[in-house]
Amino acid sequence: MLVCHCQVVNDRRIRAEIERGARDEVDIALACGAGTQCGGCLPAVNRLLDECVQCPRRPAAVFVDPAAPVAVG
C-alpha cells in the first residue's frame, strides 16, 4: 500500500526501516523520505510504528524556536 504519495514510499519500505531500527517519524524521514513533504502520511507512518510492539518508541521531539529569548545564568 502506498503510504507517502509525495515520496512514493510504500508500507513495505517503512516496515523494513522499522526492522532496521527506525523508531520515530524522524528516523523514517531520514531513511526513506516519507513525511518530508506535505506530512499527510504521518498518521499512517505512526500507525506502522505503533504496530511494532517490541520496538520502544522515543518521545516526540519538541521544537524550540532558535530566535526565542533564552534566560542565561
N, CA, C and O atoms as a DFTB+ gen file, in Angstrom:
292 C
 N C O
     1  1       0.844      -1.169       0.000
     2  2       0.000       0.000       0.000
     3  2       0.899       1.245       0.000
     4  3       1.865       1.318       0.759
     5  1       0.582       2.192      -0.831
     6  2       1.330       3.441      -0.888
     7  2       0.983       4.280       0.339
     8  3      -0.186       4.580       0.581
     9  1       1.988       4.652       1.101
    10  2       1.788       5.438       2.322
    11  2       2.088       6.904       2.051
    12  3       1.279       7.775       2.372
    13  1       3.240       7.179       1.467
    14  2       3.648       8.559       1.183
    15  2       3.576       8.784      -0.325
    16  3       4.397       8.270      -1.085
    17  1       2.590       9.553      -0.737
    18  2       2.417       9.829      -2.166
    19  2       3.490      10.789      -2.679
    20  3       3.927      10.678      -3.824
    21  1       3.909      11.719      -1.844
    22  2       4.901      12.711      -2.284
    23  2       6.249      12.068      -2.622
    24  3       6.882      12.421      -3.617
    25  1       6.678      11.129      -1.789
    26  2       7.983      10.486      -1.981
    27  2       7.860       9.068      -2.535
    28  3       8.865       8.380      -2.717
    29  1       6.632       8.633      -2.801
    30  2       6.337       7.301      -3.345
    31  2       6.993       6.212      -2.478
    32  3       7.860       5.466      -2.933
    33  1       6.549       6.151      -1.221
    34  2       7.060       5.173      -0.261
    35  2       5.893       4.297       0.184
    36  3       4.850       4.796       0.606
    37  1       6.086       2.983       0.082
    38  2       5.008       2.076       0.480
    39  2       5.229       1.529       1.887
    40  3       6.276       1.744       2.498
    41  1       4.216       0.813       2.386
    42  2       4.273       0.280       3.745
    43  2       5.389      -0.747       3.911
    44  3       5.967      -0.850       4.993
    45  1       5.703      -1.502       2.874
    46  2       6.794      -2.482       2.977
    47  2       8.121      -1.791       3.253
    48  3       8.919      -2.273       4.057
    49  1       8.358      -0.672       2.593
    50  2       9.617       0.069       2.812
    51  2       9.678       0.610       4.235
    52  3      10.721       0.545       4.885
    53  1       8.561       1.144       4.715
    54  2       8.545       1.689       6.076
    55  2       8.744       0.572       7.095
    56  3       9.497       0.737       8.054
    57  1       8.079      -0.559       6.898
    58  2       8.269      -1.699       7.810
    59  2       9.724      -2.177       7.790
    60  3      10.270      -2.548       8.829
    61  1      10.341      -2.169       6.626
    62  2      11.747      -2.572       6.523
    63  2      12.637      -1.620       7.313
    64  3      13.580      -2.055       7.974
    65  1      12.343      -0.332       7.247
    66  2      13.140       0.643       8.004
    67  2      12.925       0.473       9.504
    68  3      13.853       0.662      10.291
    69  1      11.711       0.118       9.899
    70  2      11.440      -0.152      11.315
    71  2      12.245      -1.372      11.761
    72  3      12.817      -1.374      12.850
    73  1      12.288      -2.399      10.927
    74  2      13.089      -3.589      11.241
    75  2      14.570      -3.241      11.360
    76  3      15.298      -3.868      12.130
    77  1      15.015      -2.243      10.598
    78  2      16.424      -1.816      10.648
    79  2      16.707      -0.896      11.831
    80  3      17.861      -0.542      12.076
    81  1      15.657      -0.502      12.573
    82  2      15.895       0.295      13.773
    83  2      15.211       1.638      13.833
    84  3      15.362       2.346      14.829
    85  1      14.461       2.026      12.811
    86  2      13.736       3.303      12.862
    87  2      12.721       3.251      13.997
    88  3      11.994       2.266      14.126
    89  1      12.658       4.300      14.826
    90  2      11.785       4.307      15.991
    91  2      10.840       5.496      16.044
    92  3       9.983       5.566      16.924
    93  1      10.985       6.427      15.115
    94  2      10.081       7.576      15.103
    95  2      10.012       8.161      13.698
    96  3      10.667       7.680      12.774
    97  1       9.197       9.216      13.557
    98  2       8.991       9.832      12.241
    99  2      10.281      10.373      11.655
   100  3      10.485      10.326      10.441
   101  1      11.148      10.884      12.506
   102  2      12.416      11.443      12.022
   103  2      13.285      10.335      11.430
   104  3      13.871      10.506      10.361
   105  1      13.367       9.205      12.124
   106  2      14.141       8.076      11.593
   107  2      13.603       7.638      10.234
   108  3      14.371       7.384       9.306
   109  1      12.272       7.551      10.125
   110  2      11.649       7.143       8.860
   111  2      11.954       8.170       7.774
   112  3      12.312       7.808       6.653
   113  1      11.812       9.446       8.109
   114  2      12.072      10.510       7.131
   115  2      13.513      10.457       6.631
   116  3      13.762      10.586       5.433
   117  1      14.449      10.270       7.539
   118  2      15.855      10.210       7.147
   119  2      16.156       8.969       6.312
   120  3      16.992       9.013       5.409
   121  1      15.480       7.871       6.612
   122  2      15.755       6.610       5.922
   123  2      15.154       6.545       4.524
   124  3      15.788       6.038       3.598
   125  1      13.925       7.061       4.364
   126  2      13.270       6.862       3.063
   127  2      12.528       8.091       2.544
   128  3      11.986       8.053       1.439
   129  1      12.491       9.169       3.306
   130  2      11.863      10.394       2.832
   131  2      10.396      10.549       3.165
   132  3       9.839      11.631       2.982
   133  1       9.748       9.489       3.653
   134  2       8.320       9.590       3.978
   135  2       8.099      10.645       5.057
   136  3       8.803      10.671       6.067
   137  1       7.128      11.503       4.837
   138  2       6.790      12.536       5.809
   139  2       7.556      13.827       5.657
   140  3       7.407      14.728       6.482
   141  1       8.372      13.946       4.626
   142  2       9.203      15.143       4.488
   143  2       8.593      16.223       3.609
   144  3       9.166      17.305       3.485
   145  1       7.452      15.959       3.002
   146  2       6.831      16.972       2.139
   147  2       5.583      17.534       2.810
   148  3       5.686      18.438       3.639
   149  1       4.428      17.023       2.472
   150  2       3.173      17.605       2.968
   151  2       2.807      17.135       4.368
   152  3       2.045      17.814       5.056
   153  1       3.328      15.992       4.810
   154  2       3.018      15.465       6.138
   155  2       1.722      14.678       6.218
   156  3       1.359      14.194       7.290
   157  1       1.024      14.544       5.112
   158  2      -0.239      13.825       5.120
   159  2      -0.110      12.353       5.467
   160  3      -1.085      11.728       5.884
   161  1       1.071      11.797       5.301
   162  2       1.281      10.377       5.576
   163  2       1.698      10.103       7.019
   164  3       1.781       8.942       7.419
   165  1       1.960      11.136       7.801
   166  2       2.469      10.912       9.154
   167  2       1.545      10.079      10.034
   168  3       2.046       9.263      10.807
   169  1       0.214      10.240       9.961
   170  2      -0.633       9.339      10.755
   171  2      -0.428       7.865      10.375
   172  3      -0.393       7.002      11.252
   173  1      -0.295       7.575       9.091
   174  2      -0.063       6.193       8.654
   175  2       1.321       5.713       9.078
   176  3       1.480       4.561       9.482
   177  1       2.319       6.584       8.989
   178  2       3.669       6.229       9.436
   179  2       3.631       5.890      10.921
   180  3       4.230       4.901      11.345
   181  1       2.937       6.697      11.710
   182  2       2.845       6.437      13.148
   183  2       2.092       5.150      13.448
   184  3       2.451       4.437      14.386
   185  1       1.059       4.834      12.677
   186  2       0.353       3.558      12.876
   187  2       1.295       2.384      12.623
   188  3       1.280       1.400      13.362
   189  1       2.110       2.489      11.583
   190  2       3.073       1.425      11.301
   191  2       4.109       1.314      12.419
   192  3       4.492       0.208      12.799
   193  1       4.556       2.433      12.938
   194  2       5.488       2.411      14.067
   195  2       4.830       1.786      15.290
   196  3       5.472       1.025      16.014
   197  1       3.556       2.095      15.532
   198  2       2.838       1.549      16.685
   199  2       2.629       0.044      16.579
   200  3       2.521      -0.635      17.600
   201  1       2.571      -0.489      15.360
   202  2       2.389      -1.930      15.164
   203  2       3.571      -2.736      15.682
   204  3       3.423      -3.913      16.013
   205  1       4.711      -2.129      15.752
   206  2       5.921      -2.829      16.190
   207  2       5.956      -2.830      17.720
   208  3       6.520      -1.925      18.335
   209  1       5.353      -3.847      18.326
   210  2       5.219      -3.881      19.782
   211  2       6.552      -4.053      20.497
   212  3       6.696      -3.594      21.630
   213  1       7.522      -4.693      19.876
   214  2       8.817      -4.881      20.523
   215  2       9.749      -3.690      20.306
   216  3      10.879      -3.693      20.795
   217  1       9.291      -2.682      19.584
   218  2      10.118      -1.512      19.283
   219  2       9.797      -0.382      20.257
   220  3       8.698       0.170      20.215
   221  1      10.726      -0.034      21.120
   222  2      10.458       1.091      22.023
   223  2      10.401       2.398      21.238
   224  3      11.269       2.665      20.408
   225  1       9.392       3.202      21.498
   226  2       9.252       4.499      20.821
   227  2       9.974       5.560      21.630
   228  3       9.938       5.555      22.860
   229  1      10.621       6.456      20.934
   230  2      11.226       7.613      21.584
   231  2      10.164       8.685      21.714
   232  3       9.257       8.758      20.885
   233  1      10.260       9.518      22.741
   234  2       9.301      10.625      22.842
   235  2       9.427      11.538      21.634
   236  3      10.505      11.685      21.059
   237  1       8.323      12.141      21.262
   238  2       8.325      13.071      20.129
   239  2       9.243      14.247      20.428
   240  3       9.355      14.691      21.571
   241  1       9.887      14.736      19.403
   242  2      10.765      15.896      19.550
   243  2       9.938      17.143      19.813
   244  3       8.794      17.252      19.370
   245  1      10.519      18.060      20.522
   246  2       9.861      19.328      20.810
   247  2      10.615      20.418      20.067
   248  3      11.831      20.552      20.211
   249  1       9.893      21.195      19.273
   250  2      10.509      22.278      18.521
   251  2      10.753      23.463      19.443
   252  3       9.852      23.897      20.161
   253  1      11.946      23.971      19.421
   254  2      12.289      25.173      20.171
   255  2      12.725      26.216      19.160
   256  3      13.662      25.996      18.393
   257  1      12.050      27.340      19.161
   258  2      12.369      28.423      18.236
   259  2      13.748      28.974      18.574
   260  3      13.940      29.502      19.669
   261  1      14.714      28.863      17.661
   262  2      16.062      29.342      17.959
   263  2      16.138      30.855      18.142
   264  3      17.116      31.365      18.689
   265  1      15.119      31.568      17.692
   266  2      15.126      33.019      17.848
   267  2      14.460      33.456      19.152
   268  3      14.444      34.645      19.471
   269  1      13.912      32.507      19.904
   270  2      13.240      32.851      21.154
   271  2      14.278      33.232      22.206
   272  3      15.363      32.652      22.251
   273  1      13.947      34.204      23.049
   274  2      14.877      34.599      24.110
   275  2      15.129      33.436      25.073
   276  3      14.218      32.674      25.394
   277  1      16.357      33.316      25.519
   278  2      16.729      32.264      26.453
   279  2      17.380      32.917      27.658
   280  3      18.289      33.736      27.523
   281  1      16.903      32.541      28.841
   282  2      17.496      33.069      30.073
   283  2      18.840      32.393      30.302
   284  3      18.940      31.169      30.227
   285  1      19.856      33.170      30.575
   286  2      21.189      32.643      30.826
   287  2      21.580      32.995      32.251
   288  3      21.444      34.138      32.686
   289  1      22.071      31.983      32.973
   290  2      22.567      32.220      34.322
   291  2      21.558      32.206      35.330
   292  3      21.859      32.394      36.509
